Amino acid sequence: MSWLRSFYDRLIFPHPVLALLLFGALLVIASLRLDHFRLDASAESLVLEDDRELEQYRQVNRRFTSSDDFLIVTFTPEQELFSKEGLALLRSLRNELAALENVSSTNSILNVPLLHSPDLTLDTVDSEIKTIDEDQVPPDTARKALLNNPLYPNLLISEDGRTTAIQVNLPTPDRYFELLYKRNRLQDKVDSGQASAEEKQQLESVSQQFIEFTEAQGEQRDRTISNVRDILDSYRDRAEIYLGGVPMIVADMIRFIQNDLSTFGVGVLLFLLLTLAIIFRQWRWVLVPLLCCSFTVWLMIGYLSWMRWPVTVISSNFVSLLLIMTLSLTIHLIVRYREFQHDDPEAESQDILRRTLLAMIKPCFYMAITTIVAFGSLTFSGIRPVIDFGWMMTLGLMVAFLITFIVFPALLALMPPPLDDRVKSDRVPFTDRFANFTERFGKTVFVGSGIIAVLCVIGLNRLTVENSFINYFKSSTEIHQGMVTIDNRLGGTTPLDIVITDEAPPEAEAQPGGDPFASGCDPFVEDCGGDEEYRDTWFTYQKMERLRKVHNYLDSLPQTGKVLSIVTTLDILARVNGGEPLDALQLAFVPSQIPKDLKDILLTPYISEEHDQSRFSIRVLETSQDLERDQLLENIRTHLTEDMGFQDDQVQITGMMVMYNNMLQSLFDSQIKTIGVVFLAIMAMFLVLFRSVKLALVGMAPNLIAAGSVLGLMGWLGVPLDMMTITVAAITVGIAVDDTIHYIHRFKTEFTKDGDYIATMHRCHRSIGQAMFFTSLTIITGFSILVLSNFIPTIYFGLFTGFAMFMALLGALTLLPRLIVLVKPFGKQA
């Protein structure tokens, strides 16, 4: 430790002002690009690393001219919707929304074709189409036409005709996709090691362009959504209105992140200030820790800004965590400093500070390393936002350790704290009661720990990963209310696409047992001919009947709401045809029979002749009690391939639901990986630190109980694993092991004084036990502020982490010392 003593004696203690000025310059540099600090709640921030489903989802949307880039405004007027007043109010709202700068178009019951005219036939469909906007259609007639059309109920209008929806389209520019595909193509080359130096430079340039473009688009879209909300507010006194849609959810998620960063950052800071004031009652012991905590967060935010590293819903808690972790380090230093003051009240403040730093740097270093290992293990999860969170906290903890052992001594060198009268007293601290309990009721400690372990195992077996996205938000939020309204009245919220590809060659179609689309026939004759003209078209009687069976199956599932496909279009045309299904000849001419201005509504969203694909657009009911995503997707694929005879490569299931399900299903695997990596790494570090297998195993016991208790409690309460709670167990081990390291390190030091295990335990509880109690108290108090979030996983994160810290403290003050007394890892009793 001579080099460390020299570092403090030559650089910090003689020149504290210079050290703080240099550090202040670093803070100034970090703040130069704070305007580049970026938040991200896009689809990419909620998917698995290298999940190709996102690319497939975008490809399907572009191929079938469909998109989820729209807002949904649900509108339930106080008066009848289909009255002059109700339609006039709807038209006024629609016109104001359509007039917004970045809105390309709107769809509503006002401008969709009614297809209700008695003169309407397949031959006159182009000339007889009417809309409420363009024609004097009586309200009752319009209502009947809309409700009798297979396309609109549960999509633009509820089945009772009371609620309607306005679709506000916010298209993503082609420039976005150009940059995205170019970036991904170059990234694939770099990852495979085939990229040239020029292509690597291109990747950096394109990535920067993509970030700048998405930031500009995000700001523009936020302004549009804000303007939409302002318009809706002016109508809420005359109608029940909710806003929904993917862009709105993304915007609100970013708003939640901002609130979590600011509210919880400030809230945790105030909580910590109050806790420090109550515990230590000296302004220095409040100011110095808070400065260290603030500087840590400042530097990390500055670094993220310089690197343009976005903060997601998961990593939004990094501010609160860094504040708490930095405070934990400083409290250990404060408690040890006050102990040295108590032992030698006449000593110089600089000497006490030096002894404190030299005594605490080793356990604090191992404490920081083990916590870094815990957060670093999150990089094995395979989930992009969780990986980013792990790296952010790893870097943040390094910064926290350096600031604690550089800024903390520099500040105390400038303003040494006076001796506290309460420190000079020989009052037995509260934590010694745990030592008395452990000494007198050792068997009770073991039995209680065993019972908790059994309950943990049972609870672990009850863990699930199924979770409804709607349950991520409080019922008071517009996201939750909008989803419920859309689910109950307008056909479901979460998009799911089933794409069927007709890939079989013509010769295979004529063979029994071949492709399930067993029609390469000329549709005009009953007997199959050899004409090639109709072999590649979807519009044959046999193929459409096969698609109808798929449509009916998907529509029959209790978890699905509105199902749209080419079958919906055929049902509309059948109504136009006088209620008679289209025959083979009429089917063949459907593409040419549909007017051009209706093709984007009735044809291209469901059929891609160019790629020989048919698409089924499904909305899944998030409020369904029977919703088990993975089982639903598996059932659909099994039915289509085994019961309906499609080849597996003919069926493509994609959409936001699939990507979200992929992330959920990876949670069990990633949880095992992260916990396994944490325990292996910490076990290895215990072996290095304590050089004893026996002591390493003793040290792991309370941490296993702490991690198991939080996961077991989640299982017992029926709280599923999600993208936030997955991190709790690994983080718990990393934080809880800090107490273990400090306690064992102090026990080893104190034991050399008299070789008495029981006496050493009491001394440890009175000294390091106090620091452990204070740090756990501040961590639990700090995490309790997270219950104010609108994001339910954040609330769970705060509650379960606080509970885990309580269990870790309890284990470190009871089970750990009891095991040490029983195993006697430091040698025989003197």
N, C-alpha and C positions, 0 to 999 in steps of 0.2 A: 504493500500500500504506500510505499515511499513516493512513487511517482504521483499518486493522487494527492498526498499531503503537499508535495511540491507544487502541484497545479494550483491548489487553493491558496497556499502561502505566498506564491509569487504573482499570481494573476488575479484572483478573485478578491481575497481579503484586502490587499493593499490598494486595489484599483476598482472598487465596486461601481463607482460612477461611470468609469470608462467601459466596464463590462456591460452595464445597462444601456449606455449610449450605443454601443455596437449592436446590442440586441434590438434596440429601438430602430436602428437603421434597417435591420432585417425585417422588422414589422412594417416599416414604410414600404420597402420593396414588395413585400407580400400583398400590400393593399393597393398597389398600382393597377392591378387588373381585376379588382373586385367586381367591376361591371361585367366581366365575362363569366361570373358565377352562373351556372346553368342547372336547371331542374328538368327532369325527364320523367314523364309518365306514359310514354308511348307504348305501342304493342311490343316493341323490341325490348323494353325494360321489364317485361313480364313473361318472358319465354326462356326456354332452356338455351344454354350455350350451344351454338351450331344447330339449332332446331330449324330444319328445312321446311317445316310446316308453314312458317311465316312467308317464305318465298312462294310456296305452292298456293297459299291463300291469296297473295297478291296476283299471282299469275291467273288464277281462276277468275278473280274480279275483273281483270283487264280483258281476258278472253271472252267473258260473257257480258261485257259492258255493264257491270254492276259495281257497286261500291258501298261501303259503310260510312263514307265521308258525308254524313248528313245529320242534321238535328231533327228531333221529333218533338213537336209541340202538341200535347194532348189538350183538347178543348171541349169542355162540357159547360154550355151556357146555362144561365139560370132559367131562361125560357126554353120553349121547344126549339131544338136545333133546326128542324125543317119547318120554319116559319119565316116570313119576310124579315122580321127583326133578327132572328137567330142567324140566318144566312148573311144578312147585311153586316152583322157584327163580325162574323167569320171572315167575310170578304175584306172588311176594313183591316182586321189583324193581318190577314194574308198579304194585302197590298203593302202594308208598312214593312213587313219582313222581307218581301221581295225587293223593296226599294233599297235595301242595305247594299253597301258597295261591294262586298265580297260574296254575296249570295248570287249564285249563277241562275238558279231557278227554284220554284217551289211546286210541290204536288199536293193536291187536296181534292176533296170531293167537288170543288168548284170547277176544276179544269180537266178532270179525267173524263174520258168518254163514257156516256151513260148506256149506250147501246140498247135503247129502250123503244125506239120508234116502231110502230106497227108496220111500217113500210120497209123495215130493215130486213135484208136478206144477204146471202153471201155475195150476190151480184151488186147490191146497192150499198154495201157497208161503207164504202168510201164516201158516198155523198149524203148518207142519212145519219151520220154520227152527230150527236148533240151533246152539249155540255151545259152546266148551270150558268157558267160565265157567258157563253156566246148565244144561248137560246133562251126563250121564255118558257122554261120548263116549270110547271107547277111544283111546289115543294113536295106534295104527297107523291106525285109521279116520280120525282127525283129520288125520294126515299125508297120507294119500291124498286126502282131500277138499280140503285146501289146495293140494296140488301139482297136482291135476286141475282146479282152478278157474282160468280164464284171467286173473283179476284179481290174484291174490296172488303167484304166483311172480315173482321178480325185483323185488318191491315190498315185501312184508312177510316173505317167506321166500326163501332162496336155493334154486336148483334142486336142490341136493343135500340139502336139508332139514336142514342143520347150523346155519345162521345165520338168525336172525330179527331183526326190527326192532320197536322200540316208537316210535310216533309220539306225541310229547308236544306237545300243542297249546297255543300261547301267543297267543291271538287279540289282534289290535290293536283297541282300543275304537273304536266309531263316532265318538266325539268327535275322535279323531285325524283321520279323513277329513273330518269337518265343518270343522274348522279349516284343514286342508290345502286343500280345494277353495275355501273362502272366501278364503284368502290368495292362492291362484293367480288367482282371478277378479278380485280387486282389483288384483293386480300387473299383470295383462294390461291393465286399464283405465288404470293409471298409465303403463305402457310405451307405450300407444297415444296418450297425451295426452288421453284423454277423461274422466279422473277429476276429480271436484270436490274442493274443499278438505276437505269432510267425509269423502269416500271415502279421501283420502290419510291422514287421521287414523285412519280405521278400519283401513287397511292396517298402520299402525304398531302399533296396539293388537292386531290379530289376529296379526301376526307375533310380537309379544312373547308372546302367549298360546300360540302354537304352539311357540315355543322352550321355554317353561316346561313345557308339557305333555310334549313329547318328552324333555326332560331327566328329568322325573319318571318317565316310562315306561321310559326307558333305565336309570335306577337300579334300578327295580323288576325289570326283566328281567335285569339283571346279578346281582341277588341270587338270582333264581330259578335262573339258570344255575349260579351258584356252589353253590346247594343241590343241584342235580341232580348236579354233579360230586362233591360230598361223598357222596351216596348211591351213585353208581357206584363210587367208591373202595372202599366196603365190600364190593363184590361182585367186584372184579377178581381176587381170589385163587381164585375158583371159575369164572370165565368170562373169555373175551376180549371186552372191551367197548370200543367207541369212540363218541364223541359227534360228531354232525354236524348240519347244518341251517343255514339262512341266519342265524337269530338268534345261533347259537353263533359263526359266522364273523365276524359284526359285532362281537360281544363280544370275541373274540380279537384282531381287528384293532385295536380300541381299546386292548386291553392291550399290543399290540405298539407302538402309538403312544406310550403312556405310558412303556414301557421305552426307546423310542428317545429320547424327550425327556429322561428322567432319566439313564439309563445313558450315552447318548452325550454328553449335555450335560456330565455329571461326567467321563466318560472323556476327552472332548476337552480339557476343562479341565486334567485331570491330565497329559495328553500335552503340552499347551502349556506347562504349568509346568515339566515336565522338560526340554523343548526350550529354553526360555528360560534355565533354570539352566545348561544345558550350554554354550549359545552365549555368554551374557554374564557369568555367574558373579558377579553382583551382585544382592543381594536387592531393591534398588529396581527393577531392570530385569525382575524377576519380578513384584513386587507391583503396580506401576503398570499394566502392560498387562493383568494379570488383573482388576484392579478396573474398568478401562475396558470390558473384554469382558463382565464380569458385569453391570455397570450397563446396558449396551446390551440384553442379553437380558431383564433385569428390567423395563426400561421397555416393551419390546415385548410381553412377556407381560401386563404391566399394561394396556397399551392394548387388546390383544385381549380381555382380561377385561371392561374397561369397555364395549367395543363388542359383546361377546358374539359375537365372530367365531370360529367353530370351527376347530380345527386338524384336518386330515385326514391320511391316510396319506402323501400327497405332501408336504404342508407340515410334517410332523413333523421334517424335517431342518433347519428354519429356525434352530433353536437352535445346532446345530453350525456351520452356515454363518455365522451372525452372529458367533459366537465367533472363527471363523477370519478373517473379513473385517476385524473390528475389530482383531485382532492384527496383521494385515498392515499396516494403517495405522500402528499404534503402532511396529512394528519399523522401518518406514522413518524415523520420527521419531527413534528411538533410534540407529540407525546414523548418521544425519546429525548428531545431537548429538555423538556420539563422534568423528566426523570433525572437527567444529569444535574439540572439546577437544584433539585431536591437533595441529591446525594452530596453535592459540593456547592453550597450557596455562595461561597466566597470566591469561586473561580471566575476568571475573566470570561466575558460573553463570547469573545472570539475563540477561546479555548473550548468552551462548551459546544460552540457551533462546529468546530473542527472535529471534536470527538463524536458528535451526532452524525456528521456526514460519513466519517470513516466507519462508524458502527453500522450504519443503515444502508450504505450503498450496495453491499453484497446481497442482503436479503431482498432489497428493493429491485436490484437488477434481475435476480431470479424471478421475482414476482412479475416484473414487466415482461420477461422472456416467456414465462408460462402463459400469461394473458395474450401475448402476441401469438403464441402457438395456437391458443384456442380460437382466436379470430382468424388466424391464417388457415386453420383447417376448413373454414367456410369456402375457401377457394376450390375445394374438392367437390362442392355440392353439384356443379353442373348447371346451376341456375344463375343467369347473368347478373341480376341485381344482388344476389347473395354473394357472388364472387367479388363484385365491386365493393360491397360492404366490408368483406373480409380484408381486402387490400387497404381500404381507407383507414380502418381501425388499426391495422398493423403499422402503417406509417404514423398514424396519430399517436399511438402508444410510444413509439420511438421518440417523437417530438416531446411528449409529456415527460418521459424520463429525463431527457436532456435539460428541459426547462426546469424541472424540479431540482436538479443538482447543479444548476448554474444560476438561474434567476433567484431561486429561493435563498441560497446563501448570500448572494449579492445584496438583496433587499434587507436581510437580517443584519448584514455587516454595516449597513447604513443606519438602521434603526433597531438596535438590540433590545429585546423585550425585557422589562424588569421582572424580578422574581415575584411570582404569584403567591400570596399568603396561603392559598388553598393547596398549592403544591408542597409547601413546607410542612403541612400537617401530616400526621400519620394515619389519617382516616382510611379505613379499609374500603376499597372501591366495591361497587355493586357486583362486578364480575367475579369477586372472590366467592360469592354465594354458589356460583357454578362449580367452583373447586370443592367447596364443602359437600355439595350434592354428589359430585362424582366420587369423592372419597368415601362417603357413607353408603351410597346406593349404586355401587359398581355393577351389580347383577341387573338392577333395574335398567341401567344404561344399555347393557348388552341386549336384554330382552326387548326393550323398546326399539332399539335399532333393528333387531331381527324382525319384529312385527312390521316396522316401516318398510323394510326391504321386501317382505312378502307382499304387502299392499302395492308396492311399486311394480313388482313383477306382474301382478294381476292387472293393474292399471295400464301397463305397457301393452298387454295383450288386447286391450280395449281401444287402443289408439286407431283412429281412422284418418284418411286424407280427404274425404269428400266434404266439400264446403260450397255453399252457395255464394256467388259473388255479391248477391244483394245483401247478404248478412255481413259484409265488410263495412257497412255504413250504418250509422245510427238512423232510427226511424224518422228523426226530425230533419234529416238532410234531403235535399231535392233529388239527389241520385236515388235514394231508397224509395221515396214517394213516387217518382217518375217510373221506376222499374215496376213497382207494384201495379200502377195504373196501366202501363203498357202490357204487362203480363195478363192482368185480369180482363182487360177490355179490348186490347189491340193485338193479340196473337203471339205474345212472347217477346223476349229481349235478346237472348244470346244467339248470334248467327251460327248456323251449321250448314255446310254444303256437302251434298253427295253428288259426285260426278261419275257418270257411267260412260265408259269408252267402248265404241264399237270397233274393235281392232281386227276382227276375223277376216281372212281373205275370202273372196267370193266362193271359191271351191269348198271351203269349210262350211259355208252357210247351208249348202244343199245337203249336207250329210247329217243324219240323225245323231244326236248326242254331241254335236259340235257346239258352236257358239249359241247361247240362249236366244240371240236375235236370229232365229232360224228363218230369215226371209231375205233371200237374194232374188226373189221372184219379181216378175213384172206385175205391178199392183193392179193392172187393168184386167188381168185374166186370172182364173182360178188355178189353172195349171201353171207351174213355174216354167218360165221361158228362159232363154239365154241372154236377154237384153242386158247390156251393161249399164244402160242409162240410169236405171233405178237401183242399181246394186248399192250405191254409196249413200242413198238418201235415207233420212230417218223417217220420212213420212210415208211409211207403209203400214198397212193394217196390223200385221203381226208385231212389228216393233212397237207401235203405239200401245197395243194391248199389253205388251210386256212392261212398258213404262207405266201404264195405268196401275198395274199390280204393285209396282214399287211405290208409286204415289199413295195408293190406298193403304199399304202397309205402314209407311211413315206417318200418315195422317192418323192411323189408329193407335199409335203409341201414346200413352197418357202423359208422357213428359214433353211431347211436342205440341206447339201451338199451330201457327199458320204454316202450311206447306204449299209452296208454289212450284210449278213445273210446266212443261209443255202441255201436260194433261189439263191444267187450269185453262190454258188458252183454248184447247179443243172443246172443253165444256162451255166456254163462252161462245165459241163459234157454233156449237150445237144448239144453244139457245137462239142464236141469230137464225139458225137453219130451221126454226119452227119447233125446236125441242127434239129433233131427230139426230142421232149420232151421225157423224160424217162417214160416208162410205169410202171404199178404197180409192175411187177416182177423185173424190173431193179432198181426201187427205193428201194426195199427191200434189194438188195445186194450192195447198195452204200457204206456202211461202210467197207465192205470187198473188194470192187472194187478199192477204193482209195489207192494208194501206201503209205507205211508207212512214207516215207520222205515228203509226201504232206499233211498228216493228220493235222499237226500243222498249215497248211495254209488254208486248205479247210474244215476241219471238226471240230476239237476240239474248235476253237474260237467261234463256233456258236451253237453246240449241246452238251449238257451234258446228256447222257443217264442215268448216275448214279443218277442224281437229277431230271430227267424228265423235263429238261428246254431247251428252245431255246432262243438264244440271237440275238438281232439286234443291231449292232454297228453303231452309227450315229455320223457324224461330223456336228456341227451346225455352220452356217455362222455368225460370229461375225460382219461382215460388212453389214449384211442385214438391210435395213431400216425398215423392217416389224418385226424385232425381238422384241417380248415381251415375255420374258421367262415364266412367270407364266401362261400367257394365252396359250402359245404353249403347255406347259406340261398338262394343264387342258384339252385342246382340244384333245390331244393324248389319255389321259386316258378315256375321255368321248366317243371318237370314238370306242376305243377298247372294252369298257364295254357295251355301249348302242347300238352302231351300229353293232358291230361284235359279240356280245354275250358272251364275256369272263366274268368270275366272277372277282370281284374287287381284290380278293386275288390271282388271277392267274397272274395279271399284276404287275410287279415291274419296276419302272422307277428310274434309278440311274445314277451316273456319276458326274463329276466335275460340270457340268452345274446345276444339281439338288442342290448340296450343296451350290453353289454360289447363286442360286435363293432363297434358304431357308433363307440365310443371308439377301438378299435384302428385301424379303417380311417381315422380322421381324423388319425392320427399322422403319416403321410407328408406330408399337406397342411400340418399345423400345424408340422412340422419345417422344411419349406421356408419357411413364413411367418416363423417365429421367427428362423431363421438369416439369412434375407434382410433382415428388419428390423434385426437386430443389426449386420450388416455395413454396411448403408446408413447407419444412425445413427452408427456409429463412424467410417466414412469421412467423413461430414459433420463430425464433431467434430474429426477429424484436420486437415481443411482449415481449420477455424476456429482450432485451436490452433497448428498449424505454418505455416499460410498458404502451403502449397506442395503442389501435386498430386503432385509427384515424391516428397516425403517422406511424404505420406499413403499412397501406394501401397507404398512401402518398409515402412512400419509395419504394413500389413495382411498382408504375406506370412507372417511367422511365426504370426500368428493363424489364417490359413487352414490352415496345416499342422497346427496344434494341434487345431483343430476337426475337420478332415478325418481326422486320425489316429485320433481316438477313435471316430468313426462307422465308419471303414474297419476298425478292429480289431474292432468289434462284428459287422460283416459277415463278416470272415474267420473269426471264432470261432463264427458262427452264433447269436449272441445277438440275439434280436428286439427291436425297439423296443417299449417298454411305457410305462405312465404315469409311470415314474420316469426311465428312460434317455432319454426324449424331451428332458428338461431339460438333460442333460449338455452337449451341444454349445453351446447358447446360453450356459449358465453359464460354460463353458470360455473362450469368446471374451471374455466380460465380465471374467473374472478374469485371463486371460492378457494381455489388452491393457494391464493395469496395468503389467506389466513393460516393455512397449513404450513407454508414455508416459514412465515414469520414466527409461528408458535414453536415449530421444531428447532429453528435456528436459535431462538431465545432459550429454549429448554436446554439445548446442548451447552450454551454459554453458562447458564445458571447452575447446571448440574455439577460443573467442575468445582463449585464453591464448597459443597458439603457432601456430594454423592448421595443425597437423600431425594428419592423420587417424589414423595408426597410434599415435602417442603418446597422442592423446585416447582412443582405444579402450582402451589399457592403463590409463589413469587411471580411465576409467569402470568397467572390470571390477574394479578395486581398490576402488572406492567404492560406487557404486550397484549394481554387480554383486554385492557382498556382501549388500546389503539384499535384492536379488531372490532370491539363493540362500537366505537365511534364511527369507524369507516363503514361498517355494515349499516349502522343507523342512518348515516348520510346517504348511502346508496339506496336503501329502501325508501327513504324519504324522497330522494331525488326521482326515483322511478315512479313514485306514486302520482307525480304530476301528469304522467302520460295518460291517465284515465280521462283527462279532459279532451282528448283527441276525438275527432269525428270519424276516425278510421279505426274500426273495431280491432283489427290485428295489432295495432299500436297499443291499444288498451290492454289486450291480452299480454303483449310483450312486457309492459310495465308491471302488471300484476304478478305474472308468473316469475319474472326475474326478481322482483322484490321477495316473493315467497321463497324462491330458491336461495337467495342470500340469507334469509332468516334460517333456513334449514342448514346452510353451510356454516353459519356462525354457531348454531346449536351443536352441530357435529364437532366443530373445532374446539368448543369449550367443554364438551362432555365425552363423546366417543373417542376423540383423538387422545386426550390425556389419559383416559382409562386404558386404552390399548398400550400406550407408552409405559404406564405403570405395570401392566400385566406382562408385556413382552420384554421390558428392560433392555432396549436396544443400545443403551449407552454403557452397559456393563452392570456388574452386580451392585446391589444396594450397599452403601458404606456402613 
